[in-house]
Amino acid sequence: LPKVSDRGVVALAESCKHLKRVSLRQCTGVSASALSQLVASGGITELNITGITSVDSKFIQHLTMSCLGSLSKLDLSWCRMFHEDALGHLVDACTFLEELTLFGCSQITQRLCKGHSNPRVTIHGR
């Protein structure tokens, strides 16, 4: 959905502080900065940002800090700009995380899939 922009995501973040489930799947016009503003209020339980190519390690770190006690489902399929170590930290730190989807994330290795310490999480796509 190329018509969804940073401006729209920031407006959503400012207007809806208690969002729980968000899907911006294939919203390729959205930046990691706008996503950071969206998750800043914390409390998001489900986030689908499949195909948003601007998702980087800095955003993953921000998501970890913002949604530490709430995130249960995360879909990062086809996001390839973040480092495996940043995601590993998120998986370990977000103890409520149960489902992580990573189709097309060629930077992810078995090290993440088998080396995290979160017994709840199931990883799909790797």
Backbone as a printed PyTorch tensor [residue, N CA C, xyz], in Angstrom:
tensor([[[  0.8290,  -1.1810,   0.0000],
         [  0.0000,   0.0000,   0.0000],
         [  0.8740,   1.2440,   0.0000]],

        [[  1.3410,   1.6460,  -1.1450],
         [  2.2710,   2.7730,  -1.2180],
         [  1.6510,   4.1040,  -0.8280]],

        [[  0.3340,   4.2020,  -0.7290],
         [ -0.2870,   5.4760,  -0.3780],
         [ -0.2940,   5.7550,   1.1190]],

        [[ -0.0100,   4.7640,   1.9390],
         [  0.1240,   4.9960,   3.3720],
         [  1.4910,   5.6340,   3.5860]],

        [[  1.4910,   6.7940,   4.2230],
         [  2.7260,   7.5650,   4.3590],
         [  3.1250,   7.7300,   5.8200]],

        [[  4.3100,   8.2710,   6.0150],
         [  4.7840,   8.6050,   7.3530],
         [  3.7990,   9.5400,   8.0440]],

        [[  3.3250,  10.5010,   7.3050],
         [  2.3910,  11.4900,   7.8680],
         [  1.1430,  10.8020,   8.4360]],

        [[  0.6120,   9.8410,   7.7030],
         [ -0.5530,   9.1070,   8.1660],
         [ -0.2590,   8.2590,   9.3950]],

        [[  0.8880,   7.6090,   9.4080],
         [  1.2680,   6.7640,  10.5430],
         [  1.5070,   7.6210,  11.7880]],

        [[  2.1590,   8.7640,  11.6220],
         [  2.4000,   9.6570,  12.7540],
         [  1.0710,  10.2020,  13.2860]],

        [[  0.1500,  10.5590,  12.3910],
         [ -1.1780,  11.0310,  12.8140],
         [ -1.9030,   9.9410,  13.5980]],

        [[ -1.7950,   8.7040,  13.1290],
         [ -2.3970,   7.5770,  13.8380],
         [ -1.7780,   7.4290,  15.2230]],

        [[ -0.4730,   7.5280,  15.2990],
         [  0.2310,   7.3990,  16.5820],
         [ -0.1910,   8.4950,  17.5600]],

        [[ -0.3640,   9.6950,  17.0500],
         [ -0.7430,  10.8150,  17.9130],
         [ -2.2010,  10.7460,  18.3520]],

        [[ -3.0530,  10.1850,  17.5160],
         [ -4.4900,  10.1440,  17.7970],
         [ -4.9370,   8.8960,  18.5530]],

        [[ -4.2210,   7.8210,  18.3820],
         [ -4.6400,   6.5260,  18.9480],
         [ -3.5230,   5.9780,  19.8250]],

        [[ -3.4350,   6.4570,  21.0360],
         [ -2.3310,   6.1060,  21.9320],
         [ -2.4260,   4.6860,  22.5000]],

        [[ -3.5840,   4.0460,  22.3610],
         [ -3.7720,   2.7430,  22.9850],
         [ -3.9710,   1.6210,  21.9640]],

        [[ -3.3250,   1.7460,  20.8280],
         [ -3.4170,   0.6880,  19.8150],
         [ -2.8280,  -0.6040,  20.3610]],

        [[ -3.4600,  -1.7000,  20.0370],
         [ -2.9760,  -3.0110,  20.4660],
         [ -2.4770,  -3.8450,  19.2880]],

        [[ -3.2730,  -3.8840,  18.2110],
         [ -2.9100,  -4.6780,  17.0360],
         [ -2.7990,  -3.7600,  15.8290]],

        [[ -1.6440,  -3.8240,  15.1600],
         [ -1.3870,  -2.9440,  14.0200],
         [ -0.8330,  -3.7730,  12.8700]],

        [[ -1.4370,  -3.6040,  11.6880],
         [ -0.8900,  -4.2060,  10.4790],
         [ -0.6200,  -3.1070,   9.4580]],

        [[  0.6290,  -2.9640,   9.1170],
         [  1.0520,  -2.0530,   8.0560],
         [  1.7250,  -2.8690,   6.9510]],

        [[  1.2570,  -4.0770,   6.7970],
         [  1.8000,  -5.0050,   5.8060],
         [  1.8570,  -4.3500,   4.4230]],

        [[  3.0390,  -4.3960,   3.8170],
         [  3.2950,  -3.8710,   2.4680],
         [  3.0800,  -2.3580,   2.3360]],

        [[  3.1170,  -1.6420,   3.4430],
         [  3.0320,  -0.1760,   3.3950],
         [  4.4420,   0.3630,   3.1780]],

        [[  4.9000,   0.2520,   1.9540],
         [  6.3000,   0.5100,   1.6180],
         [  6.6970,   1.9750,   1.7140]],

        [[  5.7320,   2.8750,   1.8460],
         [  6.0450,   4.2940,   1.9720],
         [  6.2830,   4.7430,   3.3980]],

        [[  6.3000,   3.8100,   4.3340],
         [  6.4570,   4.1390,   5.7510],
         [  7.9120,   3.9450,   6.1730]],

        [[  8.4390,   4.9060,   6.9060],
         [  9.8290,   4.8340,   7.3630],
         [  9.9240,   4.2300,   8.7580]],

        [[ 11.1190,   3.8040,   9.1030],
         [ 11.3720,   3.2710,  10.4420],
         [ 11.1400,   4.3410,  11.4950]],

        [[ 11.4040,   5.5860,  11.1570],
         [ 11.1830,   6.6890,  12.0900],
         [  9.7020,   6.8240,  12.4420]],

        [[  8.8370,   6.7550,  11.4500],
         [  7.3950,   6.8240,  11.6960],
         [  6.9330,   5.6200,  12.5110]],

        [[  7.4710,   4.4420,  12.1990],
         [  7.1270,   3.2480,  12.9710],
         [  7.5470,   3.4020,  14.4300]],

        [[  8.6980,   4.0120,  14.6560],
         [  9.1660,   4.2370,  16.0250],
         [  8.1870,   5.1150,  16.7920]],

        [[  7.6550,   6.1260,  16.1410],
         [  6.6640,   6.9810,  16.7870],
         [  5.3900,   6.2010,  17.0880]],

        [[  5.0320,   5.2970,  16.1950],
         [  3.8230,   4.5000,  16.3740],
         [  3.9280,   3.5910,  17.5980]],

        [[  5.0750,   2.9830,  17.8040],
         [  5.2210,   2.0270,  18.9100],
         [  5.6700,   2.6910,  20.2120]],

        [[  5.9800,   3.9750,  20.1700],
         [  6.5500,   4.6690,  21.3290],
         [  5.6650,   4.6380,  22.5630]],

        [[  4.3620,   4.6330,  22.3830],
         [  3.4710,   4.6430,  23.5490],
         [  3.4520,   3.2950,  24.2660]],

        [[  4.0220,   2.2700,  23.6480],
         [  4.0450,   0.9380,  24.2420],
         [  2.6590,   0.3130,  24.1660]],

        [[  2.5510,  -0.8950,  24.6100],
         [  1.2620,  -1.5510,  24.6710],
         [  0.8600,  -2.3270,  23.4310]],

        [[  1.6050,  -2.2090,  22.3450],
         [  1.2490,  -2.9630,  21.1340],
         [  1.4970,  -4.4450,  21.3900]],

        [[  0.4790,  -5.2410,  21.0860],
         [  0.5960,  -6.6830,  21.2920],
         [  0.9010,  -7.4280,  19.9980]],

        [[  0.3990,  -6.9060,  18.8710],
         [  0.6280,  -7.5540,  17.5790],
         [  1.0280,  -6.5080,  16.5500]],

        [[  2.1210,  -6.7820,  15.8360],
         [  2.6190,  -5.8420,  14.8280],
         [  3.0340,  -6.6080,  13.5790]],

        [[  2.4330,  -6.2320,  12.4540],
         [  2.7930,  -6.8140,  11.1620],
         [  3.3410,  -5.6930,  10.2930]],

        [[  4.6290,  -5.7480,  10.0210],
         [  5.2700,  -4.7380,   9.1730],
         [  5.9910,  -5.4160,   8.0040]],

        [[  5.3910,  -6.4870,   7.5250],
         [  5.9040,  -7.2310,   6.3850],
         [  6.2190,  -6.3010,   5.2140]],

        [[  7.4120,  -6.4180,   4.6810],
         [  7.7830,  -5.7190,   3.4540],
         [  8.1650,  -4.2610,   3.6100]],

        [[  8.2000,  -3.7430,   4.8240],
         [  8.6400,  -2.3510,   5.0080],
         [ 10.1640,  -2.3680,   5.0610]],

        [[ 10.7680,  -1.9910,   3.9640],
         [ 12.2140,  -2.1710,   3.7950],
         [ 13.0580,  -1.2350,   4.6520]],

        [[ 12.4660,  -0.2200,   5.2480],
         [ 13.2340,   0.7050,   6.0860],
         [ 13.4340,   0.1890,   7.5070]],

        [[ 12.8290,  -0.9340,   7.8470],
         [ 12.9690,  -1.4920,   9.1940],
         [ 14.4250,  -1.8940,   9.3970]],

        [[ 15.0800,  -1.2250,  10.3490],
         [ 16.5050,  -1.4600,  10.5970],
         [ 16.7330,  -1.8430,  12.0600]],

        [[ 17.9810,  -2.0520,  12.4160],
         [ 18.3210,  -2.4610,  13.7790],
         [ 17.9290,  -1.4130,  14.8010]],

        [[ 18.0570,  -0.1580,  14.4460],
         [ 17.6670,   0.9160,  15.3700],
         [ 16.1770,   0.8270,  15.6910]],

        [[ 15.3460,   0.5640,  14.6870],
         [ 13.9160,   0.4040,  14.9500],
         [ 13.6650,  -0.8190,  15.8290]],

        [[ 14.3420,  -1.9290,  15.5510],
         [ 14.1620,  -3.1480,  16.3460],
         [ 14.5010,  -2.8620,  17.8040]],

        [[ 15.5590,  -2.1000,  18.0530],
         [ 15.9360,  -1.7400,  19.4240],
         [ 14.8490,  -0.8700,  20.0650]],

        [[ 14.3090,   0.0740,  19.3040],
         [ 13.2460,   0.9380,  19.8140],
         [ 11.9980,   0.1100,  20.1230]],

        [[ 11.6460,  -0.8070,  19.2600],
         [ 10.5010,  -1.6790,  19.4810],
         [ 10.7000,  -2.5100,  20.7440]],

        [[ 11.8950,  -3.0100,  20.9410],
         [ 12.2100,  -3.8000,  22.1330],
         [ 11.9510,  -2.9790,  23.3920]],

        [[ 12.4500,  -1.7650,  23.4270],
         [ 12.2810,  -0.9190,  24.6110],
         [ 10.8300,  -0.5030,  24.8120]],

        [[ 10.1200,  -0.2220,  23.7310],
         [  8.7550,   0.2890,  23.8270],
         [  7.7260,  -0.7800,  24.1690]],

        [[  7.9010,  -1.9710,  23.6600],
         [  6.8730,  -3.0110,  23.7780],
         [  7.3520,  -4.2150,  24.5720]],

        [[  8.2940,  -3.9840,  25.4380],
         [  8.9160,  -5.0390,  26.2340],
         [  7.9030,  -5.9360,  26.9410]],

        [[  6.8900,  -5.3410,  27.5560],
         [  5.9430,  -6.1090,  28.3490],
         [  4.6200,  -6.4040,  27.6660]],

        [[  4.5600,  -6.2080,  26.3430],
         [  3.2640,  -6.3990,  25.6910],
         [  3.3190,  -7.1950,  24.3880]],

        [[  4.3880,  -7.1040,  23.6430],
         [  4.4460,  -7.6810,  22.2990],
         [  4.3340,  -9.2080,  22.3330]],

        [[  3.3000,  -9.7410,  21.6240],
         [  3.1420, -11.1900,  21.5770],
         [  3.2990, -11.7640,  20.1670]],

        [[  3.0010, -10.9550,  19.1370],
         [  3.1540, -11.4150,  17.7480],
         [  3.8400, -10.3310,  16.9290]],

        [[  4.8330, -10.7560,  16.1380],
         [  5.5820,  -9.8320,  15.3010],
         [  5.8690, -10.4880,  13.9590]],

        [[  5.5090,  -9.7890,  12.8820],
         [  5.8040, -10.2770,  11.5320],
         [  6.7350,  -9.2850,  10.8530]],

        [[  7.9600,  -9.7270,  10.6090],
         [  8.9990,  -8.9290,   9.9550],
         [  9.3630,  -9.5090,   8.5890]],

        [[  8.4830, -10.2890,   8.0080],
         [  8.7860, -10.9330,   6.7300],
         [  9.2200,  -9.9130,   5.6860]],

        [[ 10.2600, -10.2720,   4.9580],
         [ 10.8260,  -9.4820,   3.8660],
         [ 11.4460,  -8.1580,   4.3170]],

        [[ 11.7060,  -8.0310,   5.6050],
         [ 12.4650,  -6.8840,   6.1290],
         [ 13.9000,  -7.3620,   6.2950]],

        [[ 14.8180,  -6.7820,   5.5690],
         [ 16.1830,  -7.3230,   5.5430],
         [ 17.2640,  -6.3450,   6.0050]],

        [[ 16.8720,  -5.2010,   6.5260],
         [ 17.8700,  -4.1910,   6.8850],
         [ 18.2790,  -4.2290,   8.3570]],

        [[ 17.7190,  -5.1330,   9.1440],
         [ 18.0930,  -5.2160,  10.5480],
         [ 19.0640,  -6.3700,  10.7530]],

        [[ 19.8640,  -6.2580,  11.8010],
         [ 20.8580,  -7.2790,  12.1030],
         [ 20.2480,  -8.3530,  13.0120]],

        [[ 20.6830,  -9.5490,  12.8030],
         [ 20.2080, -10.6830,  13.5850],
         [ 20.3990, -10.4750,  15.0920]],

        [[ 21.4870,  -9.8370,  15.5080],
         [ 21.7370,  -9.6100,  16.9280],
         [ 20.6720,  -8.7170,  17.5610]],

        [[ 20.2270,  -7.6930,  16.8310],
         [ 19.1790,  -6.8070,  17.3540],
         [ 17.8890,  -7.5960,  17.5680]],

        [[ 17.5570,  -8.4610,  16.6330],
         [ 16.3490,  -9.2680,  16.7570],
         [ 16.5080, -10.2980,  17.8770]],

        [[ 17.6820, -10.8370,  18.0210],
         [ 17.9390, -11.7860,  19.1080],
         [ 17.6990, -11.1610,  20.4660]],

        [[ 18.1230,  -9.9090,  20.6060],
         [ 17.8890,  -9.1910,  21.8630],
         [ 16.3860,  -9.0130,  22.0950]],

        [[ 15.6410,  -8.6600,  21.0440],
         [ 14.2000,  -8.4950,  21.1620],
         [ 13.5480,  -9.8060,  21.6040]],

        [[ 13.9060, -10.8960,  20.9680],
         [ 13.3150, -12.2080,  21.2990],
         [ 13.5810, -12.5620,  22.7560]],

        [[ 14.7850, -12.3050,  23.2250],
         [ 15.1250, -12.6180,  24.6110],
         [ 14.4400, -11.6730,  25.6010]],

        [[ 14.3510, -10.3980,  25.2470],
         [ 13.8300,  -9.3870,  26.1760],
         [ 12.3100,  -9.3470,  26.2430]],

        [[ 11.6440,  -9.5920,  25.1490],
         [ 10.1790,  -9.5100,  25.1070],
         [  9.6110, -10.8680,  25.5170]],

        [[  9.4480, -11.0500,  26.7960],
         [  9.0980, -12.3590,  27.3410],
         [  7.6680, -12.7950,  27.0130]],

        [[  6.8170, -11.8760,  26.5340],
         [  5.4570, -12.2460,  26.1380],
         [  5.3890, -12.6510,  24.6590]],

        [[  6.4880, -12.4890,  23.9400],
         [  6.5060, -12.8130,  22.5120],
         [  6.2810, -14.3090,  22.3170]],

        [[  5.2500, -14.6300,  21.5350],
         [  4.9150, -16.0280,  21.2740],
         [  5.1010, -16.4210,  19.8190]],

        [[  4.9690, -15.4530,  18.9170],
         [  5.0160, -15.7700,  17.4940],
         [  5.8430, -14.7240,  16.7470]],

        [[  6.8540, -15.1980,  16.0350],
         [  7.7310, -14.3450,  15.2400],
         [  7.7900, -14.9190,  13.8330]],

        [[  7.4200, -14.0880,  12.8480],
         [  7.3860, -14.5470,  11.4590],
         [  8.4650, -13.8210,  10.6700]],

        [[  9.2940, -14.6100,   9.9550],
         [ 10.4840, -14.0680,   9.3010],
         [ 10.6650, -14.5810,   7.8720]],

        [[  9.5910, -14.7850,   7.1370],
         [  9.7440, -15.2330,   5.7440],
         [ 10.5490, -14.2020,   4.9610]],

        [[ 11.5080, -14.6680,   4.1710],
         [ 12.2940, -13.7980,   3.3170],
         [ 13.3820, -13.0100,   4.0170]],

        [[ 13.6090, -13.2520,   5.2840],
         [ 14.6610, -12.5430,   6.0320],
         [ 15.9540, -13.3510,   5.9320]],

        [[ 16.6480, -13.1750,   4.8330],
         [ 17.8240, -13.9900,   4.5360],
         [ 18.9970, -13.7240,   5.4800]],

        [[ 18.9410, -12.6520,   6.2530],
         [ 20.0210, -12.3490,   7.1960],
         [ 19.9120, -13.1690,   8.4850]],

        [[ 18.7950, -13.8550,   8.6720],
         [ 18.5690, -14.6310,   9.8910],
         [ 19.1230, -16.0440,   9.7130]],

        [[ 19.8810, -16.4820,  10.6940],
         [ 20.5040, -17.8060,  10.6420],
         [ 19.9410, -18.6980,  11.7440]],

        [[ 20.4150, -19.9220,  11.7670],
         [ 20.0200, -20.8590,  12.8200],
         [ 20.4770, -20.3890,  14.1940]],

        [[ 21.4720, -19.5260,  14.2310],
         [ 21.9610, -18.9990,  15.5060],
         [ 20.8220, -18.3310,  16.2700]],

        [[ 20.0020, -17.5430,  15.5710],
         [ 18.8520, -16.9130,  16.2190],
         [ 17.7830, -17.9650,  16.5220]],

        [[ 17.4900, -18.7850,  15.5510],
         [ 16.3920, -19.7470,  15.6960],
         [ 16.6090, -20.7220,  16.8450]],

        [[ 17.8480, -21.0720,  17.0960],
         [ 18.1300, -22.0600,  18.1390],
         [ 18.8560, -21.4680,  19.3430]],

        [[ 19.2720, -20.2080,  19.2500],
         [ 20.1090, -19.6520,  20.3020],
         [ 19.4380, -18.6650,  21.2380]],

        [[ 18.1570, -18.3910,  21.0520],
         [ 17.4870, -17.4370,  21.9360],
         [ 17.0790, -18.1260,  23.2380]],

        [[ 16.7250, -17.3240,  24.2370],
         [ 16.3920, -17.8850,  25.5490],
         [ 14.9110, -17.7580,  25.8940]],

        [[ 14.0670, -17.4320,  24.9180],
         [ 12.6450, -17.2540,  25.1760],
         [ 11.9100, -18.5640,  24.8710]],

        [[ 11.4700, -19.2850,  25.9050],
         [ 10.8280, -20.5820,  25.6740],
         [  9.4340, -20.4780,  25.0510]],

        [[  8.8170, -19.3020,  25.0820],
         [  7.4580, -19.1330,  24.5470],
         [  7.4100, -18.9840,  23.0310]],

        [[  8.4670, -18.4570,  22.4540],
         [  8.3880, -18.0100,  21.0600],
         [  8.4970, -19.1680,  20.0600]],

        [[  7.6560, -19.0750,  19.0350],
         [  7.7300, -19.9560,  17.8890],
         [  8.1050, -19.0940,  16.6920]],

        [[  9.1360, -19.5150,  15.9600],
         [  9.6170, -18.7500,  14.8160],
         [  9.1370, -19.4310,  13.5390]],

        [[  8.4690, -18.6590,  12.6940],
         [  7.9680, -19.1590,  11.4020],
         [  8.7980, -18.5690,  10.2780]],

        [[  9.0470, -19.3490,   9.2600],
         [  9.6740, -18.8240,   8.0580],
         [ 11.1600, -19.0040,   7.9490]],

        [[ 11.7850, -19.6100,   8.9060],
         [ 13.2340, -19.8600,   8.8180],
         [ 13.5010, -21.2940,   9.0730]]])
